[in-house]
Amino acid sequence: MSTLKFEKLLAGPSVDLFEKDFPHNNVWHVETLSKEPTLDMSSDFRLTRTEELTGLVTLKNVFQNFATELSLNSTGVHHLDVTTKLPFLPDATVGSKYLYDTDKNHHHFLLSSQVENKFMWSRLELKPLDFEYNFFSLFRLGSMHRCLLGAEVSGHKLGKLNVTLGSAYKREFGNNNFLLAMRLFGNKDDYLNRLVGNVHMSKNEEVKPAVLGVTLEHLLKEKKTKLTFGAHWHLTTLDDPHASFVKAKVDNEARVALSFCQKFNSLVTFLFGFDFNGKSPLHEPDVNYGLKLTLKT
């Protein structure tokens, strides 16, 4: 029972292209995954760029219509999440989450409900003790549901209010997929303050799929624009037992990021990446290296 997210539903492939599989954000990252019929266990250990060692262990259990997730974090923030599907509303899921911050000795409770069907996605989150809320609805329009239109509202009490308006258009042309998405961000004080646009194109060839994308971020108040171009090339077929791919992104400030992934077998995958300023030579202070090792059992 996955958690619905407004950004991922609206422009998921484009978001993944620019944020996923770039390990240079950490010095190193080791992830282990273990799957059983009713229990999934994962551990995540990483050394951040600020030389902070963090660890996370997550247990997931699914029993009939109930899904339970327990997360233990070295930062001291732990949570227990329980969700279930309603028998009288098959499209709806309700859940509750308890979070405990050991450092601050602070307890958090979160109540959630979400609806998913062929016409819309909707989710409501409430933190009663903190007076925080988040709500979004995203509608699928047209006979082929190619158009998406929705809004997300979040805030704290009544003094802080953030609003995101989003729309997207998806289309398939033979083996090619096309996505155009736009989001407008605003709040109670600045009204509209940021615009984000995404253009995403992918080629679904069985041999070696390829993905290209562009994202635009414009700060309305500061009148600054950032363009980022990204690409994802598969060097092998997707079903290759030793699959590999290359990803790259570069922005208009000449910041370049590259990554290479190699799957050794069904158990071990290695990902290496780095980023640097293209305007200056590759000197150590301005280059970030990182590697990620994924182990499956």
C-alpha positions in Angstrom: 0.0 0.0 0.0 2.2 2.8 -1.3 1.8 6.4 -0.2 0.5 8.7 -3.0 2.6 11.8 -3.7 1.4 14.7 -5.7 4.7 15.4 -7.4 5.3 11.7 -8.3 1.8 11.2 -9.8 2.1 14.4 -11.8 5.6 14.1 -13.2 7.1 10.9 -11.7 9.3 9.8 -14.6 10.9 13.3 -14.9 11.4 13.6 -11.1 13.2 10.2 -11.1 15.3 11.1 -14.1 16.9 14.1 -12.2 16.9 12.8 -8.6 17.2 9.0 -8.7 20.5 7.0 -9.2 22.9 9.9 -8.5 24.9 8.7 -5.5 27.3 11.6 -5.2 25.1 13.2 -2.5 26.7 10.7 -0.1 30.3 9.5 0.2 29.1 5.9 0.2 25.8 4.2 0.6 25.0 0.5 1.3 21.5 -0.9 1.0 20.4 -4.4 1.7 17.0 -5.8 0.7 15.4 -9.0 1.9 12.0 -10.2 0.7 9.8 -13.0 2.2 6.2 -13.9 1.4 4.8 -11.8 4.3 7.8 -9.7 5.5 10.2 -7.3 3.7 13.3 -6.1 5.5 15.7 -3.4 4.3 18.7 -1.6 5.9 20.3 1.6 4.7 23.6 2.9 5.8 25.3 5.9 4.4 28.2 8.4 5.0 26.9 11.8 4.1 29.0 14.7 2.6 29.0 16.3 6.1 30.8 13.1 7.4 27.7 12.0 9.3 27.1 8.2 9.5 23.4 7.3 9.4 21.6 4.0 9.5 18.0 3.0 8.8 16.3 -0.3 9.3 12.7 -0.9 7.9 10.4 -3.9 8.4 7.3 -4.2 6.3 4.5 -6.8 6.8 1.3 -7.4 4.8 -1.4 -9.5 6.3 -4.7 -9.7 4.5 -5.9 -6.0 4.1 -3.4 -4.6 6.7 0.1 -3.3 6.0 2.5 -2.5 8.8 5.8 -0.7 8.6 8.3 -0.2 11.4 11.3 2.1 10.8 14.3 2.5 13.2 16.6 5.4 12.4 20.0 6.3 13.8 19.0 9.9 13.8 16.6 9.1 16.6 13.3 9.5 14.6 11.4 6.2 14.6 8.0 5.5 13.2 5.3 2.8 13.1 2.8 3.0 10.2 -0.4 0.9 9.8 -2.7 1.1 6.8 -5.7 -0.8 5.7 -8.2 -0.9 2.8 -11.8 -0.3 3.7 -14.0 -3.3 2.7 -17.0 -1.0 1.9 -14.8 1.4 -0.2 -12.4 -0.7 -2.2 -10.7 2.5 -3.7 -10.0 3.9 -0.3 -7.1 3.3 2.1 -6.8 4.7 5.7 -3.8 4.7 7.9 -2.2 6.0 11.1 1.5 6.7 11.9 3.2 7.2 15.2 6.6 9.0 15.2 8.9 9.4 18.1 11.9 11.8 18.2 14.2 10.5 20.9 16.5 13.6 20.9 13.6 16.1 21.3 11.4 13.6 23.3 8.6 14.6 20.9 5.7 12.4 19.9 3.9 12.9 16.6 0.7 11.3 15.3 -0.4 11.3 11.7 -3.8 10.2 10.3 -4.2 9.7 6.6 -6.7 8.6 4.0 -6.3 8.2 0.2 -8.4 7.3 -2.7 -7.2 5.9 -6.0 -9.3 5.0 -9.0 -9.2 5.5 -12.8 -10.6 9.0 -12.5 -8.5 10.5 -9.7 -6.0 10.3 -6.9 -6.6 12.0 -3.6 -4.8 12.0 -0.2 -5.4 13.7 3.1 -2.9 13.8 6.0 -3.4 15.3 9.4 -1.1 15.8 12.4 -3.6 16.7 15.2 -1.0 17.4 17.9 1.0 19.7 15.6 -1.9 21.3 13.8 -0.4 20.4 10.4 -2.3 19.2 7.3 -1.7 18.2 3.7 -4.3 17.5 1.1 -4.2 17.0 -2.7 -6.5 15.8 -5.5 -5.3 15.0 -9.0 -7.9 14.3 -11.7 -7.4 12.3 -14.9 -9.3 14.0 -17.7 -10.2 13.1 -21.2 -11.4 9.8 -22.7 -7.9 8.4 -22.6 -7.0 10.0 -19.3 -4.0 11.8 -20.8 -4.6 15.1 -19.1 -3.9 15.6 -15.3 -5.1 18.6 -13.3 -5.0 19.1 -9.6 -3.9 21.0 -6.5 -2.1 20.4 -3.2 -2.6 22.4 -0.1 -0.4 22.1 3.1 0.0 24.3 6.1 0.4 24.7 9.9 -2.6 26.0 11.8 -4.1 28.8 9.8 -1.1 31.1 9.7 1.0 29.2 7.2 -0.5 28.1 3.9 1.2 26.6 0.9 -0.6 25.9 -2.4 0.7 24.0 -5.5 -1.3 23.9 -8.7 -0.3 21.3 -11.2 -1.2 20.0 -14.7 0.3 17.5 -17.1 -0.2 15.9 -20.5 0.9 12.4 -21.3 0.9 10.8 -24.8 2.3 7.7 -26.5 3.5 7.8 -30.1 4.3 4.2 -31.1 7.2 3.2 -28.9 7.8 6.8 -27.6 6.3 8.3 -24.5 5.9 12.0 -24.0 5.2 13.9 -20.8 4.7 17.7 -20.3 4.1 18.9 -16.8 3.9 22.2 -15.0 3.6 23.2 -11.3 2.9 26.6 -9.8 3.9 27.1 -6.1 2.6 29.8 -3.9 1.9 30.7 -0.2 -0.2 33.0 1.8 2.4 35.8 1.9 4.0 35.7 -1.6 1.1 34.3 -3.6 2.8 32.7 -6.7 6.6 32.5 -6.1 7.9 29.6 -8.2 7.2 27.8 -11.5 8.5 24.3 -12.4 8.1 22.7 -15.8 9.1 19.3 -17.0 9.4 17.8 -20.5 10.1 14.1 -20.6 10.6 11.7 -23.5 11.3 8.0 -23.4 11.8 5.4 -26.0 10.4 1.9 -25.1 12.7 -0.2 -27.2 13.1 -3.7 -26.0 16.8 -3.6 -26.9 18.2 -0.5 -25.1 15.6 2.0 -23.9 16.7 5.7 -23.7 15.2 8.7 -21.8 15.7 12.4 -22.3 14.3 15.2 -20.2 14.4 18.9 -19.4 13.3 20.7 -16.2 12.8 24.4 -15.8 12.6 26.2 -12.5 11.8 29.9 -12.4 11.7 32.0 -9.2 9.2 34.7 -9.9 10.2 37.1 -7.1 14.0 36.8 -7.8 13.5 36.5 -11.5 16.0 33.7 -11.8 15.7 30.7 -14.1 17.4 27.3 -13.9 17.4 24.8 -16.7 18.5 21.2 -16.2 19.0 18.6 -19.0 19.0 14.9 -18.2 19.5 11.6 -20.0 19.4 7.9 -19.2 21.0 5.4 -21.5 20.6 1.6 -21.0 23.8 -0.1 -22.2 22.1 -3.5 -22.1 18.6 -5.0 -22.4 16.5 -4.6 -19.3 16.3 -8.4 -18.8 20.1 -8.8 -19.0 21.4 -10.5 -15.9 24.4 -8.1 -16.0 22.4 -5.0 -16.9 24.1 -1.6 -16.9 23.2 2.0 -17.6 24.6 5.5 -17.6 22.8 8.7 -16.4 23.8 12.3 -16.9 22.5 15.8 -16.1 23.8 19.3 -16.6 22.3 22.7 -15.7 22.7 26.2 -17.1 25.2 26.9 -14.3 27.5 24.2 -15.8 27.0 21.8 -12.9 27.5 18.3 -14.3 26.6 15.0 -12.7 27.3 11.5 -14.1 26.6 8.0 -12.8 27.2 4.5 -14.0 25.3 1.4 -12.7 26.4 -2.2 -13.1 24.4 -5.2 -12.0 26.8 -8.1 -11.3 24.1 -10.7 -10.6 20.6 -11.0 -9.1 22.1 -10.2 -5.7 24.7 -7.4 -6.2 24.3 -4.0 -7.9 27.0 -1.3 -7.9 26.4 2.4 -8.7 29.1 5.0 -8.9 28.7 8.7 -9.6 30.2 12.1 -9.3 29.4 15.8 -10.0 31.6 18.8 -10.7 31.5 22.4 -11.9 32.1 22.4 -15.7 33.5 25.9 -15.6 36.5 25.0 -13.5 39.1 22.1 -13.6 38.3 18.9 -11.8 39.9 19.9 -8.4 39.0 17.9 -5.3 37.2 20.7 -3.4 34.7 21.1 -6.2 34.1 17.4 -7.1 31.7 15.1 -5.2 32.2 11.4 -5.5 29.8 8.7 -4.3 29.1 5.1 -4.6 26.1 2.9 -3.7 26.1 -0.9 -3.2 22.8 -2.7 -3.2 22.6 -6.3 -1.8 19.5 -8.5 -2.2 18.8 -11.7 -0.5 
